[in-house]
């Protein structure tokens, strides 16, 4: 069954909604420039209230490794998501330093991204595919070419999270086309950039899990 990650969680209520509806992961965004940014203190409060079966993921963009380490220690997040221009070497250092799995996000513009991804496969645990939009690190709400995602999912031998414009209306098509390990959604289940919409989350998770 496909996994569901609800990203950009900023408050306990949304986190518990996601958990009660069947989300497998929640994403906590520590990128200072993001509209969905959360402090380590607030993230700690959310993680402490999560049921054991929901995995908290910390999202970082070209972040200093020492700051990542401090946030991990304070919040007890379980997976690191690197959503910037981190090199394979930096991914490996963070993975070894923290002894935690690493998700590396790649922004898909065209098929040339496949060769880039191959350079990372020894140093990461998961691939996340997002839409390339110049000047944006994520949360674009824009769909990219799922044919490329399907090829990556088939060839790259790592679990793939599919992001980029996933909504309750297109999630079934996305899963059928790409066969990803998981779906990652932020803006597609929001009522505003810092609040999730219960009904949208319910519809998306039921559709994804119903497959």
N, C-alpha and C positions, 0 to 999 in steps of 0.2 A: 504494500500500500504506500502511495506517495506520501512523503513527509510535507508538513506545512510549517513555514517560518513566517511569523508576523514581525516585521521589522519596524524600527522607529517608535518603539514603545517608550512613553515618557511618564507613565503614571501607573499606580497599583491597580486601579479599576480596570484599565484596558488590558493589563497583563493577566488579571484573573478572568476577565471575559474570554480572552484568547485561550487560556488554559481550559476553562470549562467547556469551550466549544470544540476542543480537540487539537489545538495547535501543539506541535512537537517541539518547536523552538520559538523563542522570542529574541529579537535583536535590540540591543541597547547601544545607541549611537553616541560615541564620545568625540566625534569630530567637531571642533569648536565652531566651525563656520556653518554647520548644518542647522537648519531650522528645527530639526528633531533632536538636537543635542541634549544630552542629559548629564548631570553632574555625577561623580562617583558616589556621593552620599545618597542621592536619590535612587541611583541604580542599586545600591546596597539594600535599601528598603524594599525595592521591588523583588530582588532576588530572594530575600529572606522569606517572602510571602508566597513564592511560587511552589506549587506541588512538585514532588521529587521527579515526576515524569516529564516535566517541561524543562528544556535545556536553555539556559541563558547564554547568549552570544554577544561578545563585545565587538563593536564595529569601530575600526580605526582607519584614518586616512593619512598615510605618510607620517605617522606619529613617532616621536622619540621613544626608543625602546625602554628607557627607564620609566617614562610615564605609563607606558602600557603595563609594565611590571607592577607599579604602585597601584594602578586601578584594579588589576587582577587580584592583588592581595587584599584590597579593601572590599571588593564586591563579590568575590567568589564566582565570577563568571567561569564557564566551563569550556568555551571555544573562542578562539580569536579569529575575527574576520578582518582581513587586510584589504581595503577598498581603494587604495591609491596606486602609486607607481612603484611599490616595493619590489626590490629585486629578488631573484631566487635566494640569494645569499642572506638577505634580511629575513625572508620567510623562515629559512632554516634556523637562523640564530634565535628568532623569537620562539619558534617551536621547541628548540632544545633548552632555551633559558627557562621557559615556563612549564615545560613538559605537558603542553596542551595541544589538542588538534588545531590546525590552521585551515581556514577557508580563504582562498585567494580569489578575489573578484577580478574579472576581466570585462572590459567594455568592448562590445562587439560592433565593429564597423563593417567589416567584410571578412572573407575567409582567411586573410593573412593572420588573423588572431590565433589560428590553430597552431601554427609553428611557434608562436610566442608561448602558448600554453604548454607545449611539449617541453620547453626549457625549465618549467617549474615542477614537473610531475614528481620528481624525487624529493621535493622539499615541502610539499603541501599534502593535506589530507582530503580536501574537497575543492571543487571548482564552482565558482558562482559566475553566471553569465548575465551581464546587465547591458543595457543599451548605451551605445556611445552617443553622447550629446556634448558637444564642445562646451567646456566651462562648468560642467556638472559632474559631481562624483557619484550620484545615485539618486533614487527617488524621482526619476524623470517622468514616470507614468507613460513612457513611450515604448511601443513594441518594436523589436528588431526582427531580422529574418530568422524564423525558427528552423529553416532548413539547415542553417549553419549550426544552430544549437543541437539539432538532432545528430549531425555528423560528429560533433564534439562528444556528445553523450555516448555515442557508439564506439568511437575510436580512442578516446583518451584515458580510459581505464581508471578513472576516479569518479566518485559520486558527484553528480552535477546538480546544483541548485539553479533553477531557472527564474530570473527576475526580469524586470523591465515591462511595465504596462500590464501586468497580470491583474485581472479583475474577476468578479464572480461570473461575468458574462462570457469570458474567453478561457477560463481556467481548464475546462474540459478539453477544448481544442488544443490548448498548449500541452497538456499531459499526453494526449493521444498522438500528437505530432512528434514530441521530443523524447518521451519516456524518461523524464528526469528522476533523479533520486528524490528531489524536493522542489517545492514551489516557494519562492521568496516574494513577499508582497508587503508594500508599505502604503503608498498613495492610493492603491486600488481598493483599500478598505477603510479609508479615512472619511470623516465628516469635516475635518480641518487638519492642517499639517501636524498638529500635536495631539489630536484626539482620534481614536478609532471609532468606527461605526459598528455597533453590535450586529445589526441585521446584515450588513455587507460581509462581516467576518463569518457569520453563521452560514450565509449562502455560499461563500467561497469554500469554506472548510467542508461543508456537507457535499458540495459538488466534487471537490478533489478526492475526498475519502470515499465517496460513493462509487468511484470508479474501481 
